[in-house]
Each structure stands twice: as C-alpha cells, then as structure tokens.
Amino acid sequence: MWSVQQTLHAQQPAATTTTTTKPATRTVAATRPASATTTATASTRPTTQPTTLATTTPSTAPTTAAAAPPPPPPKAVVLAFAAAINRGDAAAAKTLALPDQAHAQWVDSTLALAASLKKLETAAVARFGDAGRKVSQNGLGMSSALGALEQGQEKIEGDRAVVNGAGMNGGTLRLRRGEQGKWLIELPATDAQRARTRKLYDLLIEAAEQTAVEVSAGRHPTAEAAKAAFEQRVLRARIRAG
C-alpha cells in the first residue's frame, strides 16, 4: 500500500509538468495554416488547365490545313480524256466532260467506236500478222491524234480554251471552265453538229464491225484488200453523215 501511495505522490509533479507543456501543443496547432496554404496551392491547379486548352486548340488547327491544289490545265485534261477513252474507262472520261446528257452520250459513242476499231485490228492481226495493223487505218487516226495532242498547244481565252494537236493528224478539242475552276471538254456548240457527230460515229462503228467479220471469215485474201474494203466503208459513212 505504501508503495502505491508513494507512486501516486511521485506522479503528481509529472502532472504539473504536463500542464507546462500545453503551450507546446498550441504551437503545433499554430502550424495548421501551413497545410491550408498547401490546400490552397492545390486548388489553383484547375485554373491553369482550362487556360492552356482554350488558347492552344484554336490557334493550331487552322495552320495544319493544307491548301487545295490548282485544277489541271486544259491540255492535261485533254490527255487524261484520251487516255480514258483508250482504256475504255467511261466513268473517268465522263468526269472530264461537261455533266449533261449530250456529253454523256458522246462519250459512250466515242468509247463504242474505239472498241470496234480495236476489234477490227485484233481480227486483222490474227489473220495477217503485223501487216494487219494497217487495216483499221491506225484506229482511224486515234493513236496518232493522241500523239499530236501531246505535242500540241493550248490557248485560253477567259472561261474557254482550245487544244490544237500538232501536225496534220492533230485534232482540236474545246474546253470550258466549270465549277471551282475545273476545265471540262465541250462538244461543238450547235445541235446539228452534235447530231452529225453521233451519226458519223454510228456509221463508222458499223463499218469497222462488218470489216472485222469479213476478215475473220477469210473473205479478204490480204491485208491490203481488207484495208481497201474498210476505207470504202469509211468514205461512204462520211458522205452519209453529211
């Protein structure tokens, strides 16, 4: 018992010591505003993020847009059209001509004529060898006309242009400037000229197909004889077309 009481009496000064250290605990409490400062610093972070996004996004977007290339010149359009006809690509050819029914029909007639001439040349070469290439008159000059256009010149006057092929085999194609400055191939202006062109193409197609059938059947003994027969049909076609 004594020892317990002595121990209690010995702890009383310690309680006094505890009361003297209370100001120290107040000092710890005084440091709490520092954590508030840290919280305030953290609260400022969202204000910087929207500012960066708002200023950088609109300013960089317009600078990355690429400028549209200029439309091809008239001569390049003519050569692309001739290449499309040569490979039988109606869709590509029609995109290079004025977008109306008359020009679509003209493209179809031109493709049909080119196909019939190739059919005649194939039959003649199969029958007469390399000598048969001259039966179709070099595809009625289509191949040589393409080469002449490659060496030809273009002339632009406002929204109209003309591409003249070089040499005697050079043809002439007219173009008109369409939407967005794109050059498009244009048929002859009058309805009468367009009707004559369609009629001539139909007659030439018939002449080429008839000659091809005769060559395959062996009705012409030589390539010269087949060539002469086709030439006569071509002449008659031109006369009938007016």
Secondary structure, 3 states (H helix, E strand, C coil): CHHHHHHHHHHHHHHHHHHHCHHHHHHHHHCHHHHHHHHHHHHCHHHHHHHHHHHHHHHHCHHHCCCCCCCCCHHHHHHHHHHHHHCCCHHHHHHCECCCHHHHHHHHHHHHHHHHHHHHHHHHHHHHHHHHHHCCHHHHCHHHHHHHHHCCEEEEECCEEEEECCCCCCCEEEEEECHHHCEEEECCCCHHHHHHHHHHHHHHHHHHHHHHHHHHCCCCCCHHHHHHHHHHHHHHHHHHHC
